[in-house]
């Protein structure tokens, strides 16, 4: 007996596979990932804009990392639930949550990983016996928790073990040429020049990080030596925090390598 149109439509409807329910874990994971991302971004910029102290900022960042890790776990479970043969839908939600949460947790976890491998110091100098001294920058550090006074032999020993390649540049060039190249190199690195005294052979500058807005201070000393060479020393120190997570050493590496490259290409 032939089927009528309504009967055929009913048969097609009954034969269609049921719609899978959306994975709640995937949805929750995405919410956690977004919350963690917003909190992590706010942690740094909140300190940069003066909304709270760096201690509060780090507390917010730590909690954001925990939330992000929870989001990673739930996203993995949600992705399993929403696999092609799974009983839930929402794979895009789970994958988006996994990407956002993993990226959010990656930065603070990388800092933690680096912190376990570098010494807990925040003052790096190419000359640890007679470090270059801050002069013009001292008033800017008046309220800084970290003293501008060098930490002495204990800090020097830790630096030499961790960063044996932080050494002065020894050059056979006119002082004025090296001084100009050093100032241009500092500006190329985005440093703010506070003072540049050619007669004293001293350049002082600050470098501010983008996210948390931490300001570190740098002094470059260019001095002739008894053997006729010209010695370039540099020192970089953080105003806050016990450990710089290697930031000051990386800054001096970039400056010294940049200066050497500039002098070489200008020769």
C-alpha positions in Angstrom: 0.0 0.0 0.0 1.6 3.3 -1.0 2.6 5.8 1.7 1.1 9.3 1.7 3.3 12.4 2.0 2.8 12.8 5.8 3.7 9.2 6.4 7.0 9.6 4.4 8.0 12.7 6.3 7.4 10.9 9.6 9.5 8.0 8.5 12.4 10.2 7.6 12.1 12.1 10.9 12.1 8.8 12.8 15.1 7.5 10.9 17.3 10.7 11.6 19.9 10.3 14.3 19.1 12.0 17.6 20.8 15.3 18.3 23.6 14.8 20.8 23.4 17.0 23.9 26.1 19.6 24.2 29.0 18.7 26.6 28.7 20.7 29.8 32.3 20.2 30.5 33.3 21.8 27.2 31.2 24.8 28.0 32.5 25.1 31.5 36.1 24.7 30.3 35.6 27.5 27.8 34.2 29.8 30.5 37.1 29.0 32.8 39.6 29.6 30.0 38.2 33.0 29.1 38.0 34.1 32.8 41.6 33.0 33.3 42.8 34.9 30.3 41.0 38.1 31.3 42.4 37.8 34.9 45.9 37.1 33.7 45.9 40.1 31.4 44.4 42.3 34.1 47.0 41.1 36.6 49.9 42.8 34.7 48.2 45.8 33.4 46.5 46.5 36.8 50.0 46.9 38.2 51.2 48.9 35.2 48.4 51.4 35.5 48.7 51.6 39.3 45.5 49.8 40.3 47.3 47.5 42.7 50.7 46.5 43.9 52.9 44.0 42.1 52.3 41.5 44.9 48.5 41.7 44.3 49.2 41.4 40.6 51.2 38.2 41.1 48.5 36.8 43.3 45.9 37.4 40.6 48.2 35.9 38.0 48.8 32.8 40.2 45.0 32.3 40.7 44.5 32.8 36.9 47.0 30.1 36.2 45.2 27.7 38.5 41.9 28.4 36.8 43.6 28.0 33.4 45.0 24.6 34.3 41.6 23.5 35.5 40.2 24.7 32.2 42.8 22.5 30.4 41.8 19.4 32.3 38.1 20.0 31.6 38.8 20.8 28.0 40.6 17.5 27.5 37.7 15.6 29.0 35.3 17.6 27.0 37.2 16.9 23.8 37.0 13.2 24.6 33.3 13.4 25.2 32.7 15.2 21.9 34.9 13.0 19.7 33.2 11.7 16.5 32.0 8.6 18.2 31.3 10.3 21.5 27.9 10.9 23.1 28.2 14.7 23.3 28.6 17.5 20.9 30.7 20.7 21.2 34.2 19.8 20.0 34.9 23.4 18.8 34.1 24.6 22.3 36.5 22.1 23.9 39.3 22.8 21.4 38.9 26.6 21.9 38.9 26.2 25.6 42.1 24.0 25.4 43.9 26.5 23.2 43.0 29.6 25.4 43.6 27.9 28.7 46.9 26.4 27.6 48.2 29.7 26.2 47.2 31.5 29.4 49.0 29.1 31.7 52.1 28.8 29.4 53.5 32.3 30.2 53.5 32.1 34.1 54.6 28.5 34.0 57.5 29.4 31.8 58.5 32.1 34.3 58.3 29.5 37.0 60.4 27.1 35.0 63.1 29.7 34.4 63.0 30.9 38.0 64.1 27.4 39.1 67.1 27.5 36.8 68.5 31.0 37.5 69.8 32.5 40.8 67.4 34.7 42.9 69.2 37.9 42.1 68.2 41.1 40.4 71.4 43.0 39.9 73.7 42.0 37.0 77.0 43.7 36.1 79.9 43.1 33.8 82.2 44.3 36.6 81.3 42.7 39.9 84.3 44.1 41.7 83.7 47.7 40.8 80.2 47.9 39.4 79.2 51.0 37.5 77.3 53.3 39.8 74.0 55.0 39.3 74.1 58.8 39.6 71.3 60.6 37.7 68.9 57.6 38.3 69.3 57.6 42.0 66.4 60.1 42.6 64.2 57.9 40.5 64.9 54.9 42.7 64.2 56.8 46.0 61.1 54.7 46.7 62.3 51.5 45.2 62.2 48.4 47.5 65.6 47.2 46.1 68.7 49.2 47.0 71.0 50.7 44.4 73.9 49.4 46.4 75.5 46.3 44.8 75.1 43.1 46.8 78.7 42.2 46.9 80.5 38.9 46.7 77.5 36.7 47.3 75.6 38.2 44.4 78.8 38.2 42.2 79.4 34.5 42.9 75.8 33.6 41.9 76.1 35.7 38.7 79.4 34.1 37.7 77.9 30.6 38.0 74.7 31.4 36.1 76.0 33.9 33.6 79.7 33.3 32.9 79.4 35.1 29.6 78.5 38.4 31.1 81.8 40.2 30.4 82.9 43.7 29.5 83.8 44.7 26.0 87.4 45.6 25.3 87.9 47.8 22.3 90.5 49.6 20.4 88.4 52.5 19.2 88.0 56.2 20.0 85.8 56.8 23.1 83.5 59.3 21.4 82.7 56.8 18.7 81.9 54.0 21.2 79.9 56.3 23.4 77.7 57.4 20.4 77.3 53.8 19.3 76.3 52.8 22.9 73.7 55.5 23.1 72.2 54.6 19.7 72.2 50.9 20.7 70.3 51.7 24.0 67.7 53.7 22.1 67.3 50.9 19.5 66.5 48.6 22.4 63.7 50.9 23.6 65.5 52.2 26.6 64.7 55.6 28.0 67.9 57.6 28.3 68.0 59.5 31.6 71.6 60.9 31.3 74.4 60.7 28.7 77.6 62.2 29.9 80.4 61.9 27.4 83.1 63.5 29.6 82.3 61.0 32.4 81.8 58.1 29.9 78.5 57.2 31.5 75.0 56.5 30.1 72.1 55.9 32.4 68.7 54.6 31.2 65.5 52.8 32.2 63.7 49.9 30.6 60.1 49.2 31.3 58.4 45.9 30.7 55.2 45.9 28.6 52.9 43.7 30.7 53.5 44.5 34.4 55.3 47.8 33.7 58.3 46.9 35.8 61.1 49.5 35.5 64.7 48.4 35.6 67.7 50.7 35.6 70.8 50.5 33.5 74.1 52.2 33.6 76.8 52.0 31.0 80.4 52.9 31.8 83.0 53.6 29.1 86.5 54.0 30.4 90.1 53.9 29.0 92.4 51.3 30.4 96.2 51.6 31.2 97.0 49.3 28.3 95.4 51.7 25.8 92.2 49.7 25.3 88.7 51.0 25.9 86.5 49.1 28.4 82.7 49.0 28.2 80.9 47.9 31.4 77.2 47.7 31.9 74.9 47.1 34.9 71.2 46.4 35.0 69.2 46.3 38.2 65.5 45.8 39.0 63.7 48.1 41.3 61.4 45.5 42.8 61.5 41.8 43.3 64.1 39.4 44.6 64.6 37.5 41.4 64.5 39.0 37.9 63.9 35.6 36.2 67.0 36.3 34.1 65.7 39.6 32.7 68.7 41.7 33.5 71.2 39.2 32.1 69.2 39.0 28.9 69.1 42.8 28.7 72.9 43.1 29.0 73.4 40.3 26.5 71.2 42.2 24.0 73.0 45.5 24.6 76.6 44.2 24.5 75.9 42.1 21.4 74.1 44.9 19.8 76.9 47.4 20.5 79.5 45.0 19.2 77.5 44.4 16.0 76.9 48.1 15.5 80.6 48.9 15.9 81.6 46.1 13.5 79.2 47.1 10.8 80.2 50.8 11.1 83.9 49.9 10.8 
